Amino acid sequence: MSASSRLSAHEVTMRFGGLVALDSVSIDVPQRSIVGLVGPNGAGKSTLFGVLSGLLTPTSGTVTFDDADVTRASARTRARLGMARTFQHPELFSTLTVRDHIVLADRIRYSRARLWTDLFTGRGLRRPPADETARVDDLIDTLGLGPIAHRAIGDLPLGSCRLVEVARALAVEPTLMLLDEPSSGLDVAETAELAAVLQQVVADRDVSLLFVEHDVELVLRICDSVHVLDFGVKIAAGTPEEIRNDPAVRAAYLGEDVTSQEKAR
Ligand SMILES: Nc1ncnc2c1ncn2[C@@H]1O[C@H](COP(=O)(O)OP(=O)(O)OP(=O)(O)O)[C@@H](O)[C@H]1O
């Protein structure tokens, strides 16, 4: 673990019966960085994501978040420490507006008591205090959600829903965000918009991002560092440039993203 580490996994092994889904895998997410986790199908990406986010307890190894050993900590405890996550299939409320989602997340962070009284008195969300409005406006602005802020989620395309999920995760002011296949189901334009937003978020805020992705080209484009898994083993780690030229990575992906996408360029 380096001094500026936000999240580290150290020699994590995960066995499911006789199957070794992760074999002594170590990764490091430095502060204010974007780290990508890629690998062919069945490589162990989701398993590692589960271990890092608190859904799975590894068979052996440790996970450290800032200075705390969180190997056995629940997802809830990790959230309290500053870890947020998004889901592959956005988990949003279809009748609430974009703005409502961000307000709710802001109240979870800043005024939980008020949130509950508003929900249970049946009067809806009361008029917000000025500082809340400023924070919510800032997030709407950062994510470029202004034109759709008052639209219900159910009316919006998947690309917008993903941006709302990112905004909602950021509203609780995490120091680390785990993103589970954020580009899944997005078209090229939506993926480009998401990529630009994620880079802007890390440039503006004290937050690190770790994301699991199938879109290798996206990862190589926006990440500071990339870890590659294959059959539960970490076969490479480095800058996008190093990963692009790594023979083991090219072999693991033979016929898949790295080579085919390079040909397409
Ligand atoms: N709960 C489980 N029980 C048994 N085996 C599992 C379990 N979860 C994952 N595995 C196995 O562990 C290995 C790694 O799976 P994992 O889902 O982590 O890979 P992945 O890289 O996320 O794959 P994909 O890209 O296809 O989603 C696979 O062989 C998978 O079948």
The ligand as a Gaussian input file, in Angstrom:
#p B3LYP/6-31G(d) Opt

LIG

0 1
 N      -21.075000     -17.131000      -6.295000
 C      -20.310000     -17.884000      -7.064000
 N      -20.265000     -19.221000      -6.905000
 C      -19.466000     -19.997000      -7.677000
 N      -18.667000     -19.522000      -8.669000
 C      -18.682000     -18.201000      -8.871000
 C      -19.484000     -17.311000      -8.097000
 N      -19.291000     -16.048000      -8.545000
 C      -18.396000     -16.140000      -9.553000
 N      -18.035000     -17.421000      -9.743000
 C      -17.052000     -17.902000     -10.732000
 O      -15.863000     -17.170000     -10.515000
 C      -15.226000     -16.882000     -11.759000
 C      -15.069000     -15.378000     -11.893000
 O      -16.371000     -14.824000     -12.089000
 P      -16.634000     -13.260000     -12.163000
 O      -18.104000     -13.082000     -12.333000
 O      -15.969000     -12.597000     -11.020000
 O      -15.866000     -12.877000     -13.519000
 P      -16.025000     -11.565000     -14.399000
 O      -14.651000     -11.207000     -14.832000
 O      -16.803000     -10.546000     -13.675000
 O      -16.844000     -12.116000     -15.645000
 P      -17.857000     -11.359000     -16.642000
 O      -17.033000     -10.389000     -17.415000
 O      -18.347000     -12.469000     -17.509000
 O      -18.912000     -10.715000     -15.799000
 C      -16.093000     -17.501000     -12.847000
 O      -15.572000     -18.770000     -13.153000
 C      -17.453000     -17.624000     -12.175000
 O      -18.198000     -18.703000     -12.722000

